[in-house]
Amino acid sequence: MPKRGGTEVFRITGARQGLADDVRGRQRRYVISMTVRTLSVIAAAVLWNVERHVAIVALALGILLPYVAVVIANAGRESAPSLPSTFVPTPARPALDAGEPAGEAGTGPEADRPHGRN
């Protein structure tokens, strides 16, 4: 919508997250995933002679988690399929009715009848 100065007004309610915030969030998710992976490998080593089934599950988690963490970290920025329109639409201005000319309103045989009746 052009303003008096000719500039356009942009809508920011659907704006994406900033790039620095996005990178920080992906780094945080990656570090958490790698911490879980490290703890699961340590648990597998500690539990190998005690509880072999739990150790195998922890080892499998430690093997698969790096791949999942890298895929999640490199997934990129969030998609925004339902963002609102970039521009604020121009508001519609109501038009005034033409109405009846002054002096003719309420004259003639139709003035005495209620609306909708003949």
C-alpha positions in Angstrom: 0.0 0.0 0.0 1.7 3.2 -1.1 1.9 5.8 1.6 2.1 9.6 1.1 5.9 9.3 0.4 5.4 6.5 -2.0 6.9 3.8 0.2 5.4 0.3 0.6 4.5 -1.2 3.9 5.7 -4.7 4.5 4.1 -7.3 6.8 6.5 -8.9 9.2 4.2 -11.2 11.1 5.2 -14.2 9.0 8.9 -13.3 8.8 11.5 -16.0 9.1 13.8 -16.5 12.0 17.0 -14.5 11.7 20.0 -16.4 10.2 22.2 -16.1 13.3 19.3 -17.5 15.4 18.7 -20.3 13.0 22.4 -21.3 12.9 22.6 -21.1 16.7 19.5 -23.4 17.0 21.0 -26.0 14.6 24.3 -26.0 16.5 22.5 -26.5 19.8 20.6 -29.5 18.4 23.8 -31.0 17.0 25.6 -30.6 20.3 22.7 -32.2 22.2 22.6 -35.1 19.7 26.4 -35.7 20.0 26.2 -35.5 23.8 23.5 -38.2 23.8 25.6 -40.2 21.4 28.7 -40.0 23.6 26.7 -41.0 26.6 25.2 -44.0 24.8 28.6 -45.2 23.6 29.9 -44.9 27.2 26.8 -46.8 28.5 27.4 -49.5 25.9 31.0 -49.9 27.1 30.0 -50.0 30.8 27.1 -52.3 30.3 28.7 -54.8 27.9 29.4 -57.5 30.5 26.5 -56.6 32.7 23.4 -56.2 30.5 24.3 -57.1 27.0 20.9 -56.4 25.4 20.9 -52.8 26.8 24.5 -52.4 25.7 23.7 -53.4 22.1 20.8 -51.0 21.9 23.0 -48.2 23.3 25.7 -49.1 20.8 23.2 -49.0 17.9 22.0 -45.6 19.1 25.6 -44.4 19.2 26.2 -45.6 15.7 23.0 -44.2 14.1 22.8 -40.9 16.0 25.6 -39.1 14.2 23.9 -39.6 10.8 20.6 -38.4 12.1 22.3 -35.4 13.9 24.1 -34.3 10.7 20.9 -34.6 8.6 19.0 -32.5 11.1 21.7 -29.9 11.4 22.0 -29.6 7.6 18.3 -29.5 7.0 18.5 -25.8 6.4 16.1 -23.1 7.3 12.5 -23.7 8.0 10.1 -23.6 5.1 7.4 -21.0 5.2 4.6 -22.3 3.0 1.8 -20.3 4.6 3.3 -16.9 4.9 0.9 -14.0 4.6 1.1 -11.7 1.6 4.2 -9.5 1.5 2.2 -6.3 1.0 -0.6 -5.0 3.1 -3.7 -4.7 0.9 -5.2 -1.4 0.3 -8.4 -1.0 2.4 -11.6 -0.7 0.4 -13.4 2.6 0.9 -17.2 2.4 1.1 -19.0 4.3 -1.6 -21.8 6.7 -0.7 -25.3 5.8 -2.1 -26.7 8.2 -4.7 -29.9 8.4 -2.7 -32.9 10.5 -3.8 -32.5 14.1 -4.8 -33.6 16.7 -2.3 -37.2 17.8 -2.6 -38.4 14.5 -4.2 -38.2 12.3 -1.1 -41.6 11.6 0.4 -43.7 12.9 -2.4 -46.1 11.1 -4.7 -48.4 8.1 -4.1 -45.6 5.7 -3.2 -44.6 7.8 -0.1 -47.7 6.6 1.9 -47.2 2.9 1.2 -44.8 0.8 3.4 -41.8 -0.6 1.6 -42.4 -4.0 0.0 -46.2 -3.6 -0.3 -48.2 -2.6 -3.4 
